[in-house]
Amino acid sequence: MNTVKTLALCIAASVTLQGCNQAQVLEQPAAKQTTLQVIKLNSLENQSTRHFSGLVRAHDSANLAFRVPGTLSEVLVQPGDNVKKR
């Protein structure tokens, strides 16, 4: 049993040292620089603005009804979890 442990330790050490032997440093290519054009914005004082009143509603809606009244206090599952009906 002792020889099996020793053999396993030697194999693990050789695999670890084999990975250390291959130290290749790849040089990262320089990031491509982008030229930007900078412009100065004018003041908004001379701009005309308009204000409108209104009501925003969703295009689609759904009315929901539940068999059990009350407030949901805790969610015990995460999105993507598999659940089964009891």
C-alpha positions as CSV (number, residue, x, y, z in Angstrom):
1,M,0.0,0.0,0.0
2,N,2.9,2.3,0.8
3,T,4.4,1.7,-2.7
4,V,1.1,2.7,-4.3
5,K,1.1,6.0,-2.5
6,T,4.7,6.7,-3.3
7,L,4.1,5.9,-7.0
8,A,1.1,8.2,-7.1
9,L,3.1,11.0,-5.4
10,C,5.9,10.6,-8.0
11,I,3.5,10.7,-10.9
12,A,1.7,13.8,-9.5
13,A,5.1,15.5,-8.9
14,S,6.3,14.7,-12.4
15,V,3.1,16.0,-14.0
16,T,3.4,19.2,-12.0
17,L,7.0,19.7,-12.8
18,Q,6.3,19.0,-16.5
19,G,3.9,22.0,-16.6
20,C,6.6,24.2,-15.0
21,N,9.1,23.3,-17.7
22,Q,7.1,24.8,-20.5
23,A,7.3,28.5,-19.6
24,Q,6.4,30.2,-22.8
25,V,5.6,33.9,-22.6
26,L,3.5,35.1,-25.5
27,E,3.8,38.7,-26.2
28,Q,0.4,40.5,-26.4
29,P,0.0,42.5,-29.6
30,A,-0.3,46.2,-28.9
31,A,-3.9,47.5,-28.8
32,K,-5.0,49.3,-31.9
33,Q,-5.3,53.0,-31.1
34,T,-8.4,54.8,-32.5
35,T,-8.3,58.4,-33.5
36,L,-11.1,60.5,-32.1
37,Q,-12.5,63.8,-33.3
38,V,-13.4,66.1,-30.4
39,I,-16.1,68.8,-30.9
40,K,-17.3,71.5,-28.6
41,L,-21.1,71.6,-28.0
42,N,-22.9,74.9,-28.0
43,S,-25.0,76.1,-25.1
44,L,-28.6,75.0,-25.0
45,E,-29.9,78.4,-24.0
46,N,-30.9,79.3,-27.6
47,Q,-32.6,76.0,-28.2
48,S,-36.4,75.7,-28.2
49,T,-37.9,73.1,-25.9
50,R,-41.4,71.7,-25.8
51,H,-43.2,70.1,-22.9
52,F,-46.1,67.7,-23.3
53,S,-48.3,66.1,-20.8
54,G,-49.5,62.5,-21.3
55,L,-49.9,59.0,-20.0
56,V,-47.5,56.2,-20.9
57,R,-49.0,52.6,-21.1
58,A,-47.5,49.3,-22.1
59,H,-48.5,47.9,-25.5
60,D,-49.2,44.5,-24.1
61,S,-50.6,43.8,-20.6
62,A,-52.0,40.8,-18.7
63,N,-54.4,40.6,-15.8
64,L,-53.3,38.1,-13.2
65,A,-55.5,36.2,-10.7
66,F,-54.4,33.9,-8.0
67,R,-56.1,31.1,-6.0
68,V,-54.4,32.0,-2.7
69,P,-54.6,35.6,-1.5
70,G,-51.7,37.3,0.2
71,T,-48.3,38.8,-0.4
72,L,-45.3,36.7,-1.6
73,S,-42.6,37.1,1.1
74,E,-39.8,34.8,-0.2
75,V,-38.8,33.1,-3.5
76,L,-36.9,29.9,-2.8
77,V,-35.8,29.2,-6.4
78,Q,-33.5,30.9,-8.8
79,P,-34.1,31.5,-12.6
80,G,-33.1,28.2,-14.4
81,D,-33.8,25.9,-11.4
82,N,-35.8,22.7,-12.1
83,V,-38.9,22.4,-10.0
84,K,-41.5,19.6,-9.7
85,K,-45.2,19.8,-8.7
86,R,-46.0,17.8,-5.5
